[in-house]
Amino acid sequence: ITNNPKLVQGLCGRISGIVKTSPIPKVIEKIEKAGGYVLNPKTAEINQIKGVEKAIELGYKRIGVSLTSLEDAIKCKSLENEDIKIITFGVHTTGIDENPEELAKYFDLITACASKMVREGLKGKIKAQIGVSVPIFALSQIGKELLLERAKDVEKPILISVEELPCLKGKQPNPLI
């Protein structure tokens, strides 16, 4: 748990896909020195629901969480109230088989990965898209705002266009699952 963007990028953007880990004292110490809170230093468990609950306990009001299941997104969104906003980011979606209406209701952002369901089932529900080969879709207004905010930091030229989404041109994962 952290509000340090560099730590978020290091832990989430660089080591994506980790679902289980073990406690490594030097790593835990580095996380804590960088302003992070380790949910359980004895076990190093990865538990997104407990993490969101702890973030609320620590006083955070706007909490972003990456999730691999609709069930966890529903649980996280149930923790919202007028003071607490939970921003849910669906990741590792290849092979998921969920109701697109439910995904659009409970995820603010979602990666398409090699998911046939995400790429085809969310048509008409996507508010913004970044990327084409493995795009990220914004499914809520806050998700759209976050994608646009991220685009401000991209050094290369950016094309902003209005069109039907998803826009899936060029090289795509094959097969879609």
N, C-alpha and C positions, 0 to 999 in steps of 0.2 A: 504494500500500500504506500503510495507516494504522490506528492504533487510536484516532483522534480521531473520535467519533461525528458531530460537526458537519461534518467534512470528508467523511465517508462520505455523509451526507445531501445535502450540496451537490453532490458528484460523481455519486452514484448516483441519488438520489431526484429531483434537479432536472434532470438532463440525460440521462435514460434514453434508450436507443436508439442512442447513438453507437457506431459500430463502427469508425470510422477517424477519425484526427485528425492534426494536424500540430503540431510543436513551437512553442509561443509562450512565449518566455523569461519574460515577466511572469507568466503563468499558472503555469508550472513553479516559479518563485520563490515565489509565493503558496502553492502546494501544499506545498512544502518548509518554508516558514515555519510552516505550520499543522501540521507534524509528519508530512507525507506523504513517501513515497518514490516517485519517478517511475521506472518500470521502465527506460526508455531515453530520457533527455532529448534525445538527438540526433534520434530519429525520432518520439518520443511514441507509439510503437506500443501498441496495445491487444491484449494476449495474456494471457488468463486463466490458462492453464496455466503460462506462465513467471512470471506474477505470484504464483501460489500457491507455486511452487518457490522464488522469491526470498523470499517471506514466511517460508517454513520456514528458509531460509538465514539470515534476519535474526533468527531465534529465536522467531517466533510459534508458539504451540501450538494455539490455537483460531482457525481461519481461516474467514471467511465469503466466499463468492465467488458473484457472479451469472453465470449461464451461459445461452447461447442454444441449446445442443445437448446431446443425450444423450451423444454421443461425448466432449465435453469434461467432462461430469459424471463419466463413467466414468474418464477420465484423472485427474481431481482426486481422486476417491475412492480411486484406487490409490495415492495418496501418503500416505494415512492409515497410522498405526501406533499402538501403544499410547500414545505420547506426543502425537501430532498428530491433531487432529480437524478435518476439513474439512466445513463446513456449506454445502451447495449450494442455490442458489436459482435455479430455472428461470424465465427471463423471456422476453418476446416470443414467446409460444407459438402465436400465430395461424398456422394452416396446417401445424403440425407433424404428422407422421404416424409416430408411434413406438409401440412396444409399451407399453401401460400398465403392465404388470408391471415392465418395465425402468425406466420413469420413476419408479415408486414405490420401486424398489430404490436408485436413484442420486440422486434429488432429495429434499432435506429439506423444501423449500418450492417451490411453483410457482404462477405467476400463470395464471389461466384465460384471460385476454385474450379473443379471439373464437374460441378453439379448440374446435371441436366434440369433438375427440378428448379433450382434457383434461377438459372438462365432463362428457362421457358415459363415457369410458373409465376414469376413476379412481374411479368409484362403488364403494364398498365398501373403498377403500384410503385414504380421506381421514380423518385423525385430528382435524383441526380446520379451521375456515374463518373467515376474516375478510373481510367485505364480501359484497355480493350481486351487483351489476351486473358488476363485474370482480373476482371474489374471488381471494384468495390461499388456497391449500390447504396445510396441513401434511401431509406424507406420512410423517414419522418422529416419534418421541417428542421429539427435540430441536427439530424444527420446530414441534411443538405448544407446547412450552415457550416458544419465541421469540415465537410469536403471542400467547400469554397475557402474556408480559413486555411486549410492545409495547402491549397493551390497557391496561396500568396507566397509561400516559402520556396516554391519550385523555381529554380534558376533559369531553366530552359523556357523557350516560348510555349505558350499554352493556347490552344484553340478552345473557345467556348462557343457552343453551337446549340441550337434548339432542334431536337429531333425525337423521334420515337425511341424509347428505351425499353429494353437494353439495346445498345449499339454494339454488335459483335462482329467486327471486321477483322480481317487479317488472320494471323496464326492463333488458333484456339486449341485448348487441350483436347486430346483425342485418345481414347473415347471419353465421352461424357457419361458420367455414372449417376 
